[in-house]
């Protein structure tokens, strides 16, 4: 029972709730922009997916730094660490997303929208783990 209470406290903590809110907004930016470029404008899947990633990562860095993990330091060494770590982790998740989208859409012929949503769920979990443990973990 204590483990359930601890899990509930974690899932309803201000950090987790703000991560979910900004994660949903980031995901919407990613999915809607990728869909617009790929499905509506008929751009190449990989170009559309990458441009959507760039826009969503820029939004995510700012919101994660300031609002989710409340890393208020703009000291050059801290900002450099966070920026490089964030970009590295997001490049990894871009690889996961791109590989997954290629497999699901082009190889298995899944629906673009369902594939994009599934891949975003996977990416959001990976990104939280990276952000929490590796990027914005400066002791306050």
C-alpha positions in Angstrom: 0.0 0.0 0.0 2.9 2.4 0.8 4.3 1.8 -2.7 1.0 2.8 -4.2 0.9 6.0 -2.1 4.5 6.8 -3.1 3.7 6.3 -6.8 0.6 8.4 -6.5 2.5 11.3 -4.8 5.1 11.0 -7.6 2.5 11.1 -10.4 0.6 14.0 -8.9 3.7 16.0 -7.9 3.9 19.6 -9.3 7.0 18.5 -11.4 5.2 15.6 -13.0 2.0 17.5 -13.6 3.9 20.4 -15.3 5.9 17.8 -17.3 2.7 16.3 -18.5 1.2 19.7 -19.5 4.2 20.9 -21.3 4.8 17.4 -22.7 1.3 17.4 -24.2 2.0 20.8 -25.7 5.4 19.7 -27.1 3.8 16.5 -28.5 1.0 18.5 -30.1 3.6 20.8 -31.8 5.5 17.7 -33.0 2.5 15.7 -34.2 0.6 18.6 -35.8 3.6 20.1 -37.6 4.7 16.7 -38.8 1.2 15.9 -40.0 0.8 19.2 -41.7 4.1 18.8 -43.6 3.8 15.1 -44.4 0.0 14.5 -44.7 -1.3 17.8 -45.9 1.7 19.2 -47.9 3.1 15.8 -48.9 6.7 16.5 -47.8 9.1 13.7 -47.4 8.4 11.7 -44.2 11.9 12.2 -42.8 12.1 15.9 -43.6 8.6 16.5 -42.1 9.5 14.5 -39.0 12.8 16.2 -38.5 11.5 19.8 -38.9 8.7 19.0 -36.4 11.3 17.6 -34.1 13.4 20.8 -34.3 10.4 23.0 -33.4 9.2 20.8 -30.6 12.7 20.4 -29.1 13.2 24.2 -28.9 9.9 24.6 -27.2 10.6 21.6 -24.8 14.0 22.9 -23.8 12.7 26.3 -22.7 9.6 24.9 -20.9 11.6 22.0 -19.2 14.3 24.3 -18.1 12.2 27.1 -16.6 8.9 25.5 -15.6 9.2 21.7 -15.2 12.6 21.2 -13.6 12.9 24.9 -12.5 16.5 25.3 -13.5 16.8 29.0 -13.3 20.6 29.3 -13.7 21.9 31.0 -16.8 25.5 30.6 -15.7 27.4 29.7 -18.8 28.7 26.4 -17.6 25.2 25.3 -16.4 23.5 26.5 -19.5 26.1 24.8 -21.7 25.8 21.5 -19.8 22.0 21.6 -20.0 21.9 22.6 -23.7 24.4 20.0 -24.8 22.9 17.2 -22.7 19.3 18.1 -23.8 20.3 18.2 -27.4 22.2 14.9 -27.1 19.3 13.2 -25.4 16.8 14.6 -27.9 19.0 13.5 -30.8 18.8 10.0 -29.4 15.0 10.2 -29.1 14.9 11.6 -32.7 16.7 8.5 -33.8 14.2 6.3 -31.9 11.3 8.3 -33.4 12.6 8.3 -37.0 13.5 4.6 -36.9 10.1 3.8 -35.4 8.2 6.0 -37.9 10.1 4.4 -40.8 9.4 0.9 -39.6 5.7 1.5 -38.8 4.7 3.8 -41.8 7.0 2.6 -44.6 7.7 -1.0 -43.8 4.6 -2.1 -41.9 2.2 0.4 -43.7 0.6 1.5 -40.5 -1.5 4.7 -40.4 0.8 7.8 -40.1 -1.2 9.4 -37.3 -1.4 6.3 -35.1 2.3 5.6 -35.7 3.2 9.2 -34.7 1.2 9.1 -31.5 2.7 5.7 -30.5 6.2 6.9 -31.2 5.5 10.1 -29.2 4.5 8.1 -26.2 7.7 6.2 -26.3 9.8 9.4 -26.8 8.0 11.3 -24.0 9.0 8.5 -21.5 12.6 8.5 -22.7 12.8 12.3 -22.6 11.5 12.4 -19.0 14.1 9.9 -17.9 16.9 11.7 -19.6 15.8 15.2 -18.4 15.2 14.1 -14.8 18.4 12.0 -14.3 20.9 13.5 -16.6 20.1 17.1 -17.7 18.3 19.2 -15.2 19.5 17.5 -12.1 21.6 20.3 -10.7 21.2 20.5 -6.9 19.3 23.6 -5.9 
